[in-house]
Each structure stands twice: as structure tokens, then as C-alpha cells.
Amino acid sequence: VQRQRSRTFGFYKFASGIRGAMVARLTPDQK
């Protein structure tokens, strides 16, 4: 269970990073 949970967390973190990068690109002034 712990391994699957960690895997999901990693995916969520990865998706969040992509999302953050896109937002940062759209709003470079907000950084």
C-alpha cells in the first residue's frame, strides 16, 4: 500500500510541476 501511495504522490507532484511551469510561462511576472 505504501509503495502505491508513494507512486501516486510522485505522479501528483510531477503533474503539479508541469502545471506550475505552464502557469509560470503564462504569467512570467508572477514568478
Secondary structure, 3 states (H helix, E strand, C coil): CHHHHHHHHHHHHHHHHHHHHHHHHHCCCCC
